[in-house]
Amino acid sequence: MTSTVPSQHADFIQKACTFFSTDPRFEALLAGGSLVHGGFDEHSDIDLVVIVGEPHYREILGQRRQFAQSLGQLVAAFSGEHVGEPRLLICLFDDPLLHVDLKFVTMEDLDARIEIPRVLWARDESAVFERLELAKIEWPNNTPDWFEERAWIWMHYAITKAMRGELYEAIGMLGFFREQVLGPMLCRRAGLDQRGVRRLETHAADADSRLALTVAGHSSAAVRQAIHASMALYLDLRQDQPPDAAAAGMPAALETLYPKHAANC
């Protein structure tokens, strides 16, 4: 590993390379995430892709936790169904304290990737590089219509919860809206892949700090202000790439239901 990778991360990666290379059922170990597209530091997770020989894949998938335990002092681990990735084992190790994602795939799975991974170890490097060279690499950016189809439904949800006095629920939806809609659209405006709100401060994608206005405190007035700031920012970002079937703007019924200057919710 390069000197830019903190020593505790580099040590873990080296241990993983040694471990997987000694078992003939494994074919390669790749790295993704910040190790590929930059910004890796002492706070970073380690994203590892473990290439398993096809005949052994089902067996290996059933033993993921045991393999993780062989890599260090495993504190906790769970699989990634919540992000639509059951092949993923999300791990927390102690001494040193590290978050490590282990995704177990076959060589065939390299044909479609969201990024070009770094090859850390391979039993047959030429075969891995050849596969990656032919792979379709495409970040799953959402279309303008994807945002438009969801934005007003999610905003309506936040409004109704605020009106009912369920402020924590409304605040949670506002955070979800930032991650799923506003953050990706700010990335789009900055010419970046849509990575939610990751590193928006670093990329200066929200130079005028309008996103900060969408963060609400626990009061009806603060939630109201954040909801309207979220809708205003969405309408602004929407102009960059209007959806095919765009309405004139915010549905009029939302403003009627939840006017900016109402006395209470």
Secondary structure as the mmCIF struct_conf table of DSSP 4:
data_model
#
loop_
_struct_conf.conf_type_id
_struct_conf.id
_struct_conf.beg_label_comp_id
_struct_conf.beg_label_asym_id
_struct_conf.beg_label_seq_id
_struct_conf.end_label_comp_id
_struct_conf.end_label_asym_id
_struct_conf.end_label_seq_id
TURN_TY1_P TURN_TY1_P1 SER A 3 THR A 4
BEND BEND1 VAL A 5 VAL A 5
HELX_RH_AL_P HELX_RH_AL_P1 SER A 7 SER A 21
TURN_TY1_P TURN_TY1_P2 THR A 22 THR A 22
BEND BEND2 ASP A 23 ASP A 23
TURN_TY1_P TURN_TY1_P3 PRO A 24 ARG A 25
STRN STRN1 PHE A 26 GLY A 32
TURN_TY1_P TURN_TY1_P4 GLY A 33 GLY A 33
HELX_RH_AL_P HELX_RH_AL_P2 SER A 34 HIS A 37
BEND BEND3 GLY A 38 GLY A 38
TURN_TY1_P TURN_TY1_P5 GLU A 42 HIS A 43
STRN STRN2 ILE A 46 VAL A 52
HELX_RH_3T_P HELX_RH_3T_P1 GLU A 54 HIS A 56
HELX_RH_AL_P HELX_RH_AL_P3 TYR A 57 LEU A 61
TURN_TY1_P TURN_TY1_P6 GLY A 62 GLN A 63
HELX_RH_AL_P HELX_RH_AL_P4 ARG A 64 LEU A 71
BEND BEND4 GLY A 72 GLY A 72
STRN STRN3 GLN A 73 GLY A 80
HELX_RH_3T_P HELX_RH_3T_P2 GLU A 81 VAL A 83
TURN_TY1_P TURN_TY1_P7 GLY A 84 GLY A 84
STRN STRN4 GLU A 85 ASP A 94
TURN_TY1_P TURN_TY1_P8 ASP A 95 LEU A 97
STRN STRN5 LEU A 98 VAL A 105
HELX_RH_3T_P HELX_RH_3T_P3 MET A 107 ASP A 111
STRN STRN6 ALA A 112 ARG A 113
BEND BEND5 ILE A 114 GLU A 115
STRN STRN7 ARG A 118 ALA A 122
BEND BEND6 ARG A 123 ASP A 124
HELX_RH_AL_P HELX_RH_AL_P5 GLU A 125 LEU A 134
BEND BEND7 ALA A 135 ALA A 135
STRN STRN8 LYS A 136 ILE A 137
HELX_LH_PP_P HELX_LH_PP_P1 ASN A 141 THR A 143
HELX_RH_AL_P HELX_RH_AL_P6 PRO A 144 ARG A 164
TURN_TY1_P TURN_TY1_P9 GLY A 165 GLY A 165
HELX_RH_AL_P HELX_RH_AL_P7 LEU A 167 PHE A 177
HELX_RH_PI_P HELX_RH_PI_P1 ARG A 178 LEU A 182
HELX_RH_AL_P HELX_RH_AL_P8 GLY A 183 ARG A 189
TURN_TY1_P TURN_TY1_P10 ALA A 190 GLY A 191
TURN_TY1_P TURN_TY1_P11 GLY A 196 ARG A 199
HELX_RH_AL_P HELX_RH_AL_P9 LEU A 200 HIS A 203
TURN_TY1_P TURN_TY1_P12 ALA A 204 ASP A 208
TURN_TY1_P TURN_TY1_P13 ARG A 210 ARG A 210
HELX_RH_3T_P HELX_RH_3T_P4 LEU A 211 THR A 214
BEND BEND8 HIS A 218 SER A 219
HELX_RH_AL_P HELX_RH_AL_P10 SER A 220 ARG A 238
TURN_TY1_P TURN_TY1_P14 GLN A 239 ASP A 240
BEND BEND9 GLN A 241 GLN A 241
TURN_TY1_P TURN_TY1_P15 ASP A 244 ALA A 245
BEND BEND10 ALA A 248 MET A 250
HELX_RH_AL_P HELX_RH_AL_P11 ALA A 252 LEU A 257
BEND BEND11 TYR A 258 TYR A 258
TURN_TY1_P TURN_TY1_P16 LYS A 260 HIS A 261
BEND BEND12 ALA A 263 ALA A 263
#
